[in-house]
Amino acid sequence: ALSDHFVKLVSWYDNEYG
């Protein structure tokens, strides 16, 4: 699902730039 992909993207972004 698109929402699931978005959640994974946000999780990655937070991990990289958090």
C-alpha positions in Angstrom: 0.0 0.0 0.0 1.1 3.6 -0.6 0.6 4.5 3.0 2.9 1.6 4.1 5.6 2.8 1.7 5.2 6.3 3.1 5.6 5.1 6.6 8.8 3.2 5.7 10.1 6.3 3.9 9.5 8.5 6.9 11.1 5.9 9.2 14.2 5.9 7.0 14.3 9.7 6.8 14.0 10.0 10.6 16.8 7.4 11.0 19.1 9.2 8.5 18.4 12.8 9.5 16.7 12.5 12.9 
